[in-house]
Amino acid sequence: MSSKSVNIIKNIVREHTEWRGSCINLIASENVVSNAVREMLISDLGNRYAIGFLHNRFYSGTRYVDELEGVTTDLAKRVFQAEHVNYVPISGTMANLVLFNALTAPGDVVTALSVIDGGHASFRECSKIHGVSLVPLPFSMENMNIDIDEAEKVIVRVKPKLILLGASEILFPHPVREIRTIADEVGAIVAYDSAHVLGLIAGGKFQDPLREGAEVVTGSTHKTFFGPQGGIILCKNRYAKDIDNAAWQLVNNHHVHRVAGLSIALAEFEAFGSNYADQVVKNAQRLAEELYSRGLDVLGSDMGFTKSHQVLFKGTNNNGDATAKRLEDANIITTKTPLAYDKTEEECSGVRLGTQEITRVGMVEEDMIRIAELIKRVVIDREDPSMVREYVKELTNGYREVKFSFESGDQAYKYVNL
Ligand SMILES: Cc1ncc(COP(=O)(O)O)c(C=O)c1O
């Protein structure tokens, strides 16, 4: 009976892997990892604890973990050009929670974008958990960005302890320099949530929050940064102790196999990250142009559509949910998303695309033309999605290998039998 269950489970995961390998994967928050990273994820480290600080652990048995984390820290500081790094949080959400715990106290005020304007639910949830009040940063649909003049009024009025920039829907760099100047008027800390754009920042192709005035950067290690799923915090040395202490208290078990995988991804990024990030942005810009020229209502048309990995468009009849479902029926995987003029965050009139995973498997600008045409056939021409699916499969057949890594031939969508 139990071995039958094992087979059922393995088959489900095998089918999932094969299916996603035959899809055009445009979720803006996912990516694929190299075999070297995968090898770390199935290593014995996944069975171990390493509570505590480097060379000062609570449990015995961590001599190699200390060696590994010494290497990881050096690599991360170089790749992100950060004074201090902490990769203890096991997700971007957890990284934000650590930030709130370390640098705010109950009763403080935090300002950040609301979900409807592109902010992440963790901004709200971390505020609730930590007893701080969250005041939304004003957003301008016209610029698809934080409204600096209105933000200044809010910041001067509410005097936040922390101003958190960054977003889940982020087409253009946030005004970190301008917000830094305003923050100095009221003595606020400026932090930047780079969950989506960490890889573009590390590749030098988006913005550079730490040099522009942010003191702390939180992020996910698996979206545009192509590491295993996890969280990270970069900060100035003056916040290192508070961040490290909060991280250990909150996370406790930080999943050391993930750290080993992150370490490999950092080495890959150091070698290939700049070219990869460049191609991600070029692909996003080309995809947006091609969709727009085929009649899709792509946002940001008068500003060059995007400077990140993301493309946003309005769903058919302003229904992002139905549009994303039709696309999924054609094996084109996207995300419904709220847009700033929606009345509630559940309304989700838009669809969000990301080009980082298709870039990691080797797609370039010409492929964006083919993808845009397939999306148009489903969304504009209203072709039967199951008919389009065959063309999607044909396209993805040529893109199954992980690029921007040291070994060639790594299969991105292979179920591994041990
Ligand atoms: C801006 C932002 N912050 C935090 C997160 C949470 O990251 P994770 O999914 O790694 O918890 C996300 C997720 O998409 C995000 O968009």
The ligand as an ORCA input file, in Angstrom:
! r2SCAN-3c Opt
* xyz 0 1
  C       8.167     42.435     -3.765
  C       8.114     41.058     -3.186
  N       8.568     40.859     -1.942
  C       8.553     39.646     -1.363
  C       8.077     38.563     -2.043
  C       8.058     37.237     -1.359
  O       9.066     36.425     -1.834
  P       9.020     34.850     -1.574
  O       8.044     34.304     -2.536
  O      10.435     34.432     -1.800
  O       8.582     34.668     -0.154
  C       7.589     38.693     -3.339
  C       7.095     37.522     -4.062
  O       6.821     37.499     -5.206
  C       7.608     39.975     -3.926
  O       7.127     40.170     -5.152
*
